[in-house]
Amino acid sequence: MGLLDKLFGGKGNAADADPQAALSQLITLYDVPDVKVDGGISPTSPQATEVRNIGKKLHKAGGKPRMEEVRDGLRSRVPWAVQNLETIWGGTKEWNS
């Protein structure tokens, strides 16, 4: 979700709580040549902040089971990204609850 979406209420705000929309956003974030070459998103990058925000919104909508549902969906679509996702979400209280 970009800055303009946050400011003006773009489609990303409500969509993150929907597992399919969140999965789609994660796939888009991981489907970048540099991310693929690096083996994932840097935990200190702006993209990691987006990944964390997706997780937090999922948690708010359905708890850790909703986050796990999306993680499992990512595993079936982009298996190499799951460990990176868990590392990024691992720094949040939502994932560790």
Gaussian input, Z-matrix of N, CA and C with variables (Angstrom, degrees):
# hf/3-21g

backbone

0 1
 N
 C     1     B1
 C     2     B2     1     A1
 N     3     B3     2     A2     1     D1
 C     4     B4     3     A3     2     D2
 C     5     B5     4     A4     3     D3
 N     6     B6     5     A5     4     D4
 C     7     B7     6     A6     5     D5
 C     8     B8     7     A7     6     D6
 N     9     B9     8     A8     7     D7
 C    10    B10     9     A9     8     D8
 C    11    B11    10    A10     9     D9
 N    12    B12    11    A11    10    D10
 C    13    B13    12    A12    11    D11
 C    14    B14    13    A13    12    D12
 N    15    B15    14    A14    13    D13
 C    16    B16    15    A15    14    D14
 C    17    B17    16    A16    15    D15
 N    18    B18    17    A17    16    D16
 C    19    B19    18    A18    17    D17
 C    20    B20    19    A19    18    D18
 N    21    B21    20    A20    19    D19
 C    22    B22    21    A21    20    D20
 C    23    B23    22    A22    21    D21
 N    24    B24    23    A23    22    D22
 C    25    B25    24    A24    23    D23
 C    26    B26    25    A25    24    D24
 N    27    B27    26    A26    25    D25
 C    28    B28    27    A27    26    D26
 C    29    B29    28    A28    27    D27
 N    30    B30    29    A29    28    D28
 C    31    B31    30    A30    29    D29
 C    32    B32    31    A31    30    D30
 N    33    B33    32    A32    31    D31
 C    34    B34    33    A33    32    D32
 C    35    B35    34    A34    33    D33
 N    36    B36    35    A35    34    D34
 C    37    B37    36    A36    35    D35
 C    38    B38    37    A37    36    D36
 N    39    B39    38    A38    37    D37
 C    40    B40    39    A39    38    D38
 C    41    B41    40    A40    39    D39
 N    42    B42    41    A41    40    D40
 C    43    B43    42    A42    41    D41
 C    44    B44    43    A43    42    D42
 N    45    B45    44    A44    43    D43
 C    46    B46    45    A45    44    D44
 C    47    B47    46    A46    45    D45
 N    48    B48    47    A47    46    D46
 C    49    B49    48    A48    47    D47
 C    50    B50    49    A49    48    D48
 N    51    B51    50    A50    49    D49
 C    52    B52    51    A51    50    D50
 C    53    B53    52    A52    51    D51
 N    54    B54    53    A53    52    D52
 C    55    B55    54    A54    53    D53
 C    56    B56    55    A55    54    D54
 N    57    B57    56    A56    55    D55
 C    58    B58    57    A57    56    D56
 C    59    B59    58    A58    57    D57
 N    60    B60    59    A59    58    D58
 C    61    B61    60    A60    59    D59
 C    62    B62    61    A61    60    D60
 N    63    B63    62    A62    61    D61
 C    64    B64    63    A63    62    D62
 C    65    B65    64    A64    63    D63
 N    66    B66    65    A65    64    D64
 C    67    B67    66    A66    65    D65
 C    68    B68    67    A67    66    D66
 N    69    B69    68    A68    67    D67
 C    70    B70    69    A69    68    D68
 C    71    B71    70    A70    69    D69
 N    72    B72    71    A71    70    D70
 C    73    B73    72    A72    71    D71
 C    74    B74    73    A73    72    D72
 N    75    B75    74    A74    73    D73
 C    76    B76    75    A75    74    D74
 C    77    B77    76    A76    75    D75
 N    78    B78    77    A77    76    D76
 C    79    B79    78    A78    77    D77
 C    80    B80    79    A79    78    D78
 N    81    B81    80    A80    79    D79
 C    82    B82    81    A81    80    D80
 C    83    B83    82    A82    81    D81
 N    84    B84    83    A83    82    D82
 C    85    B85    84    A84    83    D83
 C    86    B86    85    A85    84    D84
 N    87    B87    86    A86    85    D85
 C    88    B88    87    A87    86    D86
 C    89    B89    88    A88    87    D87
 N    90    B90    89    A89    88    D88
 C    91    B91    90    A90    89    D89
 C    92    B92    91    A91    90    D90
 N    93    B93    92    A92    91    D91
 C    94    B94    93    A93    92    D92
 C    95    B95    94    A94    93    D93
 N    96    B96    95    A95    94    D94
 C    97    B97    96    A96    95    D95
 C    98    B98    97    A97    96    D96
 N    99    B99    98    A98    97    D97
 C   100   B100    99    A99    98    D98
 C   101   B101   100   A100    99    D99
 N   102   B102   101   A101   100   D100
 C   103   B103   102   A102   101   D101
 C   104   B104   103   A103   102   D102
 N   105   B105   104   A104   103   D103
 C   106   B106   105   A105   104   D104
 C   107   B107   106   A106   105   D105
 N   108   B108   107   A107   106   D106
 C   109   B109   108   A108   107   D107
 C   110   B110   109   A109   108   D108
 N   111   B111   110   A110   109   D109
 C   112   B112   111   A111   110   D110
 C   113   B113   112   A112   111   D111
 N   114   B114   113   A113   112   D112
 C   115   B115   114   A114   113   D113
 C   116   B116   115   A115   114   D114
 N   117   B117   116   A116   115   D115
 C   118   B118   117   A117   116   D116
 C   119   B119   118   A118   117   D117
 N   120   B120   119   A119   118   D118
 C   121   B121   120   A120   119   D119
 C   122   B122   121   A121   120   D120
 N   123   B123   122   A122   121   D121
 C   124   B124   123   A123   122   D122
 C   125   B125   124   A124   123   D123
 N   126   B126   125   A125   124   D124
 C   127   B127   126   A126   125   D125
 C   128   B128   127   A127   126   D126
 N   129   B129   128   A128   127   D127
 C   130   B130   129   A129   128   D128
 C   131   B131   130   A130   129   D129
 N   132   B132   131   A131   130   D130
 C   133   B133   132   A132   131   D131
 C   134   B134   133   A133   132   D132
 N   135   B135   134   A134   133   D133
 C   136   B136   135   A135   134   D134
 C   137   B137   136   A136   135   D135
 N   138   B138   137   A137   136   D136
 C   139   B139   138   A138   137   D137
 C   140   B140   139   A139   138   D138
 N   141   B141   140   A140   139   D139
 C   142   B142   141   A141   140   D140
 C   143   B143   142   A142   141   D141
 N   144   B144   143   A143   142   D142
 C   145   B145   144   A144   143   D143
 C   146   B146   145   A145   144   D144
 N   147   B147   146   A146   145   D145
 C   148   B148   147   A147   146   D146
 C   149   B149   148   A148   147   D147
 N   150   B150   149   A149   148   D148
 C   151   B151   150   A150   149   D149
 C   152   B152   151   A151   150   D150
 N   153   B153   152   A152   151   D151
 C   154   B154   153   A153   152   D152
 C   155   B155   154   A154   153   D153
 N   156   B156   155   A155   154   D154
 C   157   B157   156   A156   155   D155
 C   158   B158   157   A157   156   D156
 N   159   B159   158   A158   157   D157
 C   160   B160   159   A159   158   D158
 C   161   B161   160   A160   159   D159
 N   162   B162   161   A161   160   D160
 C   163   B163   162   A162   161   D161
 C   164   B164   163   A163   162   D162
 N   165   B165   164   A164   163   D163
 C   166   B166   165   A165   164   D164
 C   167   B167   166   A166   165   D165
 N   168   B168   167   A167   166   D166
 C   169   B169   168   A168   167   D167
 C   170   B170   169   A169   168   D168
 N   171   B171   170   A170   169   D169
 C   172   B172   171   A171   170   D170
 C   173   B173   172   A172   171   D171
 N   174   B174   173   A173   172   D172
 C   175   B175   174   A174   173   D173
 C   176   B176   175   A175   174   D174
 N   177   B177   176   A176   175   D175
 C   178   B178   177   A177   176   D176
 C   179   B179   178   A178   177   D177
 N   180   B180   179   A179   178   D178
 C   181   B181   180   A180   179   D179
 C   182   B182   181   A181   180   D180
 N   183   B183   182   A182   181   D181
 C   184   B184   183   A183   182   D182
 C   185   B185   184   A184   183   D183
 N   186   B186   185   A185   184   D184
 C   187   B187   186   A186   185   D185
 C   188   B188   187   A187   186   D186
 N   189   B189   188   A188   187   D187
 C   190   B190   189   A189   188   D188
 C   191   B191   190   A190   189   D189
 N   192   B192   191   A191   190   D190
 C   193   B193   192   A192   191   D191
 C   194   B194   193   A193   192   D192
 N   195   B195   194   A194   193   D193
 C   196   B196   195   A195   194   D194
 C   197   B197   196   A196   195   D195
 N   198   B198   197   A197   196   D196
 C   199   B199   198   A198   197   D197
 C   200   B200   199   A199   198   D198
 N   201   B201   200   A200   199   D199
 C   202   B202   201   A201   200   D200
 C   203   B203   202   A202   201   D201
 N   204   B204   203   A203   202   D202
 C   205   B205   204   A204   203   D203
 C   206   B206   205   A205   204   D204
 N   207   B207   206   A206   205   D205
 C   208   B208   207   A207   206   D206
 C   209   B209   208   A208   207   D207
 N   210   B210   209   A209   208   D208
 C   211   B211   210   A210   209   D209
 C   212   B212   211   A211   210   D210
 N   213   B213   212   A212   211   D211
 C   214   B214   213   A213   212   D212
 C   215   B215   214   A214   213   D213
 N   216   B216   215   A215   214   D214
 C   217   B217   216   A216   215   D215
 C   218   B218   217   A217   216   D216
 N   219   B219   218   A218   217   D217
 C   220   B220   219   A219   218   D218
 C   221   B221   220   A220   219   D219
 N   222   B222   221   A221   220   D220
 C   223   B223   222   A222   221   D221
 C   224   B224   223   A223   222   D222
 N   225   B225   224   A224   223   D223
 C   226   B226   225   A225   224   D224
 C   227   B227   226   A226   225   D225
 N   228   B228   227   A227   226   D226
 C   229   B229   228   A228   227   D227
 C   230   B230   229   A229   228   D228
 N   231   B231   230   A230   229   D229
 C   232   B232   231   A231   230   D230
 C   233   B233   232   A232   231   D231
 N   234   B234   233   A233   232   D232
 C   235   B235   234   A234   233   D233
 C   236   B236   235   A235   234   D234
 N   237   B237   236   A236   235   D235
 C   238   B238   237   A237   236   D236
 C   239   B239   238   A238   237   D237
 N   240   B240   239   A239   238   D238
 C   241   B241   240   A240   239   D239
 C   242   B242   241   A241   240   D240
 N   243   B243   242   A242   241   D241
 C   244   B244   243   A243   242   D242
 C   245   B245   244   A244   243   D243
 N   246   B246   245   A245   244   D244
 C   247   B247   246   A246   245   D245
 C   248   B248   247   A247   246   D246
 N   249   B249   248   A248   247   D247
 C   250   B250   249   A249   248   D248
 C   251   B251   250   A250   249   D249
 N   252   B252   251   A251   250   D250
 C   253   B253   252   A252   251   D251
 C   254   B254   253   A253   252   D252
 N   255   B255   254   A254   253   D253
 C   256   B256   255   A255   254   D254
 C   257   B257   256   A256   255   D255
 N   258   B258   257   A257   256   D256
 C   259   B259   258   A258   257   D257
 C   260   B260   259   A259   258   D258
 N   261   B261   260   A260   259   D259
 C   262   B262   261   A261   260   D260
 C   263   B263   262   A262   261   D261
 N   264   B264   263   A263   262   D262
 C   265   B265   264   A264   263   D263
 C   266   B266   265   A265   264   D264
 N   267   B267   266   A266   265   D265
 C   268   B268   267   A267   266   D266
 C   269   B269   268   A268   267   D267
 N   270   B270   269   A269   268   D268
 C   271   B271   270   A270   269   D269
 C   272   B272   271   A271   270   D270
 N   273   B273   272   A272   271   D271
 C   274   B274   273   A273   272   D272
 C   275   B275   274   A274   273   D273
 N   276   B276   275   A275   274   D274
 C   277   B277   276   A276   275   D275
 C   278   B278   277   A277   276   D276
 N   279   B279   278   A278   277   D277
 C   280   B280   279   A279   278   D278
 C   281   B281   280   A280   279   D279
 N   282   B282   281   A281   280   D280
 C   283   B283   282   A282   281   D281
 C   284   B284   283   A283   282   D282
 N   285   B285   284   A284   283   D283
 C   286   B286   285   A285   284   D284
 C   287   B287   286   A286   285   D285
 N   288   B288   287   A287   286   D286
 C   289   B289   288   A288   287   D287
 C   290   B290   289   A289   288   D288

   B1=1.4283
   B2=1.5126
   B3=1.3108
   B4=1.4391
   B5=1.5153
   B6=1.3100
   B7=1.4577
   B8=1.5248
   B9=1.3171
   B10=1.4629
   B11=1.5221
   B12=1.3284
   B13=1.4691
   B14=1.5234
   B15=1.3280
   B16=1.4620
   B17=1.5225
   B18=1.3332
   B19=1.4552
   B20=1.5201
   B21=1.3346
   B22=1.4529
   B23=1.5212
   B24=1.3156
   B25=1.4615
   B26=1.5055
   B27=1.3080
   B28=1.4587
   B29=1.5062
   B30=1.3128
   B31=1.4559
   B32=1.5218
   B33=1.3267
   B34=1.4572
   B35=1.5136
   B36=1.3139
   B37=1.4602
   B38=1.5227
   B39=1.2939
   B40=1.4628
   B41=1.5169
   B42=1.3155
   B43=1.4571
   B44=1.5192
   B45=1.3390
   B46=1.4585
   B47=1.5225
   B48=1.3250
   B49=1.4535
   B50=1.5277
   B51=1.3140
   B52=1.4548
   B53=1.5224
   B54=1.3305
   B55=1.4631
   B56=1.5310
   B57=1.3046
   B58=1.4642
   B59=1.5229
   B60=1.3228
   B61=1.4609
   B62=1.5253
   B63=1.3325
   B64=1.4621
   B65=1.5236
   B66=1.3150
   B67=1.4620
   B68=1.5196
   B69=1.3065
   B70=1.4553
   B71=1.5272
   B72=1.3188
   B73=1.4648
   B74=1.5257
   B75=1.3209
   B76=1.4626
   B77=1.5254
   B78=1.3114
   B79=1.4658
   B80=1.5283
   B81=1.3153
   B82=1.4627
   B83=1.5308
   B84=1.3326
   B85=1.4617
   B86=1.5310
   B87=1.3246
   B88=1.4657
   B89=1.5317
   B90=1.3240
   B91=1.4616
   B92=1.5367
   B93=1.3033
   B94=1.4658
   B95=1.5227
   B96=1.3256
   B97=1.4669
   B98=1.5303
   B99=1.3355
   B100=1.4634
   B101=1.5304
   B102=1.3196
   B103=1.4719
   B104=1.5261
   B105=1.3235
   B106=1.4691
   B107=1.5181
   B108=1.3403
   B109=1.4618
   B110=1.5215
   B111=1.3374
   B112=1.4639
   B113=1.5207
   B114=1.3253
   B115=1.4573
   B116=1.5144
   B117=1.3153
   B118=1.4561
   B119=1.5147
   B120=1.3058
   B121=1.4606
   B122=1.5217
   B123=1.3243
   B124=1.4626
   B125=1.5248
   B126=1.3215
   B127=1.4721
   B128=1.5288
   B129=1.3193
   B130=1.4583
   B131=1.5267
   B132=1.3108
   B133=1.4642
   B134=1.5301
   B135=1.3299
   B136=1.4762
   B137=1.5275
   B138=1.3269
   B139=1.4651
   B140=1.5302
   B141=1.3279
   B142=1.4663
   B143=1.5288
   B144=1.3131
   B145=1.4665
   B146=1.5230
   B147=1.3333
   B148=1.4691
   B149=1.5245
   B150=1.3409
   B151=1.4669
   B152=1.5278
   B153=1.3227
   B154=1.4714
   B155=1.5223
   B156=1.3262
   B157=1.4709
   B158=1.5278
   B159=1.3110
   B160=1.4645
   B161=1.5223
   B162=1.3335
   B163=1.4614
   B164=1.5143
   B165=1.3235
   B166=1.4670
   B167=1.5204
   B168=1.3240
   B169=1.4641
   B170=1.5254
   B171=1.3161
   B172=1.4703
   B173=1.5232
   B174=1.3217
   B175=1.4617
   B176=1.5231
   B177=1.3136
   B178=1.4636
   B179=1.5239
   B180=1.3210
   B181=1.4627
   B182=1.5258
   B183=1.3396
   B184=1.4631
   B185=1.5120
   B186=1.3157
   B187=1.4498
   B188=1.5252
   B189=1.3100
   B190=1.4693
   B191=1.5312
   B192=1.3412
   B193=1.4712
   B194=1.5320
   B195=1.3218
   B196=1.4648
   B197=1.5325
   B198=1.3315
   B199=1.4651
   B200=1.5322
   B201=1.3275
   B202=1.4670
   B203=1.5260
   B204=1.3099
   B205=1.4661
   B206=1.5337
   B207=1.3173
   B208=1.4664
   B209=1.5248
   B210=1.3184
   B211=1.4680
   B212=1.5228
   B213=1.3269
   B214=1.4562
   B215=1.5308
   B216=1.3266
   B217=1.4619
   B218=1.5185
   B219=1.3303
   B220=1.4622
   B221=1.5258
   B222=1.3230
   B223=1.4701
   B224=1.5280
   B225=1.3112
   B226=1.4632
   B227=1.5270
   B228=1.3312
   B229=1.4689
   B230=1.5232
   B231=1.3440
   B232=1.4677
   B233=1.5287
   B234=1.3356
   B235=1.4687
   B236=1.5299
   B237=1.3155
   B238=1.4681
   B239=1.5285
   B240=1.3186
   B241=1.4636
   B242=1.5275
   B243=1.3236
   B244=1.4671
   B245=1.5258
   B246=1.3061
   B247=1.4621
   B248=1.5314
   B249=1.3225
   B250=1.4593
   B251=1.5292
   B252=1.3201
   B253=1.4588
   B254=1.5235
   B255=1.3207
   B256=1.4659
   B257=1.5288
   B258=1.3270
   B259=1.4638
   B260=1.5253
   B261=1.3258
   B262=1.4663
   B263=1.5227
   B264=1.3257
   B265=1.4585
   B266=1.5229
   B267=1.3292
   B268=1.4555
   B269=1.5270
   B270=1.3146
   B271=1.4523
   B272=1.5142
   B273=1.3352
   B274=1.4638
   B275=1.5260
   B276=1.3193
   B277=1.4618
   B278=1.5274
   B279=1.3501
   B280=1.4584
   B281=1.5258
   B282=1.3253
   B283=1.4675
   B284=1.5217
   B285=1.3049
   B286=1.4612
   B287=1.5268
   B288=1.3420
   B289=1.4649
   B290=1.5181
   A1=107.07
   A2=116.34
   A3=121.29
   A4=112.71
   A5=114.43
   A6=121.01
   A7=111.47
   A8=117.40
   A9=119.77
   A10=111.84
   A11=116.38
   A12=119.45
   A13=110.68
   A14=116.25
   A15=119.87
   A16=110.84
   A17=116.23
   A18=120.06
   A19=113.60
   A20=115.90
   A21=119.87
   A22=114.31
   A23=116.98
   A24=119.72
   A25=113.73
   A26=117.30
   A27=121.41
   A28=111.84
   A29=116.31
   A30=122.12
   A31=114.18
   A32=118.75
   A33=121.18
   A34=113.97
   A35=118.82
   A36=120.70
   A37=112.81
   A38=118.35
   A39=121.06
   A40=111.63
   A41=117.09
   A42=120.57
   A43=112.83
   A44=118.31
   A45=119.92
   A46=112.61
   A47=118.39
   A48=121.14
   A49=111.74
   A50=117.49
   A51=122.18
   A52=108.67
   A53=118.20
   A54=119.87
   A55=113.78
   A56=117.96
   A57=119.39
   A58=111.91
   A59=116.87
   A60=120.43
   A61=110.59
   A62=116.46
   A63=120.30
   A64=110.66
   A65=116.46
   A66=120.70
   A67=110.27
   A68=116.49
   A69=120.90
   A70=111.15
   A71=116.86
   A72=120.59
   A73=110.83
   A74=116.84
   A75=119.89
   A76=111.14
   A77=116.77
   A78=120.36
   A79=109.53
   A80=117.07
   A81=121.16
   A82=111.05
   A83=116.78
   A84=120.43
   A85=111.83
   A86=116.65
   A87=120.03
   A88=112.76
   A89=117.50
   A90=120.97
   A91=110.96
   A92=115.23
   A93=123.11
   A94=106.95
   A95=118.03
   A96=119.73
   A97=114.67
   A98=117.77
   A99=119.70
   A100=111.81
   A101=116.07
   A102=120.22
   A103=109.64
   A104=116.24
   A105=120.34
   A106=110.94
   A107=117.10
   A108=121.22
   A109=110.96
   A110=116.46
   A111=121.23
   A112=112.90
   A113=117.75
   A114=121.37
   A115=113.60
   A116=116.88
   A117=120.12
   A118=112.08
   A119=114.39
   A120=122.92
   A121=107.97
   A122=116.72
   A123=120.70
   A124=109.37
   A125=117.53
   A126=120.18
   A127=114.06
   A128=117.84
   A129=120.60
   A130=112.93
   A131=117.53
   A132=121.86
   A133=111.91
   A134=116.44
   A135=119.71
   A136=111.89
   A137=117.24
   A138=119.91
   A139=110.70
   A140=117.03
   A141=120.00
   A142=110.40
   A143=116.49
   A144=120.09
   A145=109.92
   A146=116.51
   A147=120.05
   A148=110.50
   A149=116.98
   A150=121.38
   A151=109.55
   A152=117.20
   A153=120.54
   A154=111.10
   A155=116.37
   A156=120.13
   A157=111.44
   A158=116.79
   A159=120.18
   A160=109.41
   A161=116.54
   A162=120.60
   A163=112.66
   A164=116.86
   A165=120.54
   A166=111.29
   A167=116.78
   A168=119.77
   A169=111.28
   A170=116.10
   A171=119.26
   A172=109.99
   A173=116.21
   A174=120.56
   A175=110.92
   A176=116.45
   A177=120.30
   A178=111.11
   A179=116.54
   A180=120.61
   A181=113.64
   A182=117.23
   A183=117.63
   A184=115.37
   A185=117.57
   A186=121.09
   A187=112.70
   A188=114.29
   A189=119.96
   A190=112.27
   A191=119.05
   A192=117.72
   A193=113.19
   A194=117.89
   A195=120.65
   A196=109.32
   A197=117.13
   A198=120.34
   A199=110.18
   A200=116.03
   A201=120.46
   A202=111.52
   A203=116.15
   A204=120.97
   A205=110.31
   A206=115.81
   A207=119.83
   A208=110.22
   A209=117.42
   A210=120.62
   A211=110.54
   A212=116.76
   A213=120.35
   A214=111.35
   A215=116.28
   A216=119.85
   A217=111.44
   A218=115.98
   A219=119.65
   A220=110.25
   A221=116.42
   A222=120.51
   A223=110.88
   A224=117.34
   A225=119.72
   A226=112.33
   A227=117.46
   A228=120.91
   A229=113.49
   A230=117.47
   A231=122.44
   A232=107.75
   A233=117.49
   A234=120.68
   A235=114.75
   A236=117.10
   A237=119.48
   A238=112.40
   A239=118.91
   A240=122.25
   A241=113.33
   A242=118.06
   A243=120.58
   A244=112.36
   A245=118.09
   A246=119.45
   A247=110.28
   A248=116.73
   A249=120.71
   A250=110.52
   A251=117.40
   A252=121.52
   A253=110.56
   A254=116.81
   A255=120.76
   A256=111.62
   A257=117.04
   A258=120.51
   A259=110.35
   A260=116.17
   A261=119.92
   A262=110.58
   A263=117.30
   A264=120.13
   A265=111.61
   A266=117.68
   A267=121.64
   A268=113.08
   A269=116.66
   A270=120.74
   A271=113.56
   A272=117.22
   A273=120.16
   A274=110.84
   A275=115.48
   A276=119.31
   A277=111.14
   A278=116.06
   A279=119.84
   A280=111.28
   A281=116.71
   A282=120.02
   A283=110.83
   A284=117.11
   A285=121.56
   A286=113.56
   A287=116.49
   A288=118.97
   A289=111.57
   D1=128.74
   D2=-177.51
   D3=-87.50
   D4=171.53
   D5=-179.24
   D6=-60.82
   D7=-41.98
   D8=-179.98
   D9=-63.84
   D10=-37.30
   D11=176.68
   D12=-62.28
   D13=-40.96
   D14=179.69
   D15=-65.26
   D16=-42.63
   D17=-177.57
   D18=-70.79
   D19=-39.52
   D20=-172.90
   D21=-110.05
   D22=12.44
   D23=175.05
   D24=70.06
   D25=41.26
   D26=178.87
   D27=-64.81
   D28=176.23
   D29=-173.99
   D30=-57.29
   D31=-22.68
   D32=-177.10
   D33=-67.82
   D34=-28.57
   D35=-174.24
   D36=-61.37
   D37=-51.81
   D38=-178.29
   D39=-84.48
   D40=-26.49
   D41=-172.96
   D42=-70.75
   D43=-25.82
   D44=-175.63
   D45=-61.45
   D46=-28.74
   D47=-179.16
   D48=-76.26
   D49=-18.30
   D50=177.02
   D51=-82.73
   D52=122.95
   D53=-176.08
   D54=-55.84
   D55=-41.34
   D56=-178.28
   D57=-68.61
   D58=-39.40
   D59=177.84
   D60=-67.36
   D61=-40.95
   D62=178.35
   D63=-64.10
   D64=-42.49
   D65=178.23
   D66=-61.11
   D67=-43.11
   D68=178.37
   D69=-60.69
   D70=-41.97
   D71=178.58
   D72=-64.30
   D73=-42.74
   D74=179.61
   D75=-64.49
   D76=-42.80
   D77=178.25
   D78=-59.37
   D79=-42.27
   D80=178.22
   D81=-62.30
   D82=-42.83
   D83=179.70
   D84=-64.94
   D85=-35.95
   D86=-179.00
   D87=-86.20
   D88=-13.01
   D89=-178.61
   D90=-92.88
   D91=52.45
   D92=178.49
   D93=-122.44
   D94=131.07
   D95=-176.15
   D96=-50.68
   D97=-44.79
   D98=-179.46
   D99=-64.34
   D100=-38.09
   D101=179.24
   D102=-65.28
   D103=-41.73
   D104=179.05
   D105=-63.02
   D106=-45.79
   D107=-179.07
   D108=-63.40
   D109=-39.83
   D110=-178.65
   D111=-78.22
   D112=-8.92
   D113=-179.89
   D114=79.33
   D115=17.71
   D116=177.40
   D117=146.85
   D118=-176.36
   D119=-179.65
   D120=-92.70
   D121=134.15
   D122=176.43
   D123=-63.91
   D124=130.85
   D125=-179.35
   D126=-61.73
   D127=-14.03
   D128=179.81
   D129=-102.80
   D130=4.90
   D131=-176.13
   D132=-85.43
   D133=162.28
   D134=174.13
   D135=-60.92
   D136=-32.35
   D137=178.08
   D138=-64.54
   D139=-35.78
   D140=177.64
   D141=-64.57
   D142=-35.00
   D143=175.92
   D144=-62.38
   D145=-41.44
   D146=176.61
   D147=-62.17
   D148=-42.56
   D149=179.75
   D150=-62.27
   D151=-43.47
   D152=177.94
   D153=-61.92
   D154=-43.06
   D155=-179.41
   D156=-64.15
   D157=-38.32
   D158=175.53
   D159=-59.81
   D160=-46.72
   D161=179.19
   D162=-61.06
   D163=-42.14
   D164=-179.51
   D165=-64.29
   D166=-40.13
   D167=178.96
   D168=-69.53
   D169=-36.94
   D170=175.33
   D171=-62.40
   D172=-44.83
   D173=-179.65
   D174=-61.43
   D175=-42.72
   D176=179.58
   D177=-62.01
   D178=-34.91
   D179=-177.76
   D180=-83.01
   D181=-27.51
   D182=-175.19
   D183=-156.52
   D184=15.43
   D185=177.56
   D186=72.12
   D187=-170.81
   D188=-179.44
   D189=-60.45
   D190=-34.03
   D191=177.25
   D192=-57.93
   D193=-34.81
   D194=178.12
   D195=-68.34
   D196=-40.08
   D197=177.10
   D198=-63.02
   D199=-42.96
   D200=179.93
   D201=-64.78
   D202=-36.07
   D203=177.98
   D204=-60.64
   D205=-45.02
   D206=179.69
   D207=-69.62
   D208=-40.32
   D209=176.67
   D210=-58.27
   D211=-43.73
   D212=179.70
   D213=-66.08
   D214=-35.35
   D215=175.17
   D216=-64.90
   D217=-39.60
   D218=177.07
   D219=-64.68
   D220=-37.62
   D221=179.42
   D222=-59.51
   D223=-37.72
   D224=-178.84
   D225=-76.76
   D226=-23.30
   D227=-177.43
   D228=-101.60
   D229=-39.61
   D230=-177.27
   D231=-138.09
   D232=72.07
   D233=-171.17
   D234=-56.44
   D235=-36.06
   D236=-177.28
   D237=-66.61
   D238=-18.42
   D239=-175.14
   D240=-86.59
   D241=-13.86
   D242=-172.16
   D243=-63.59
   D244=-43.29
   D245=-179.53
   D246=-62.74
   D247=-39.04
   D248=177.98
   D249=-65.30
   D250=-43.41
   D251=177.48
   D252=-58.80
   D253=-46.13
   D254=179.88
   D255=-63.89
   D256=-34.47
   D257=176.39
   D258=-64.95
   D259=-44.85
   D260=-179.50
   D261=-67.45
   D262=-47.47
   D263=178.94
   D264=-68.85
   D265=-23.69
   D266=-179.14
   D267=-62.01
   D268=-19.47
   D269=177.96
   D270=-88.31
   D271=7.11
   D272=-179.45
   D273=-110.01
   D274=149.25
   D275=177.38
   D276=-67.58
   D277=-27.53
   D278=-179.26
   D279=-64.09
   D280=-41.67
   D281=-178.84
   D282=-73.07
   D283=-32.67
   D284=-175.86
   D285=-88.67
   D286=5.50
   D287=-178.74
   D288=-82.05

